[in-house]
Amino acid sequence: MIKCHLSRLMGEKKLKVIDVARDTGINRGTITRLYHETATRIELDVIEELCRYLGCEVGDLLEIQPENGGD
């Protein structure tokens, strides 16, 4: 399972979804889905833009976590 840390990163910088959408040009719905971790896919250019905007690495934004009940 992939965990998206966008909500934490935005919270640390006191950013709202609308701020990120306005400043990056990324669709507000895309940011909202990432924020609430309901996105099923994401374009590489969106990841790149978010990382540049937030001043973070891809690994700071996205993390692979083990599935519950797995080995």
Secondary structure, DSSP 8 states (H G I E B T S, - for coil): -EEE-HHHHHHHTT--HHHHHHHH---HHHHHHHHTT--S---HHHHHHHHHHHT--HHHHEEE---TT--
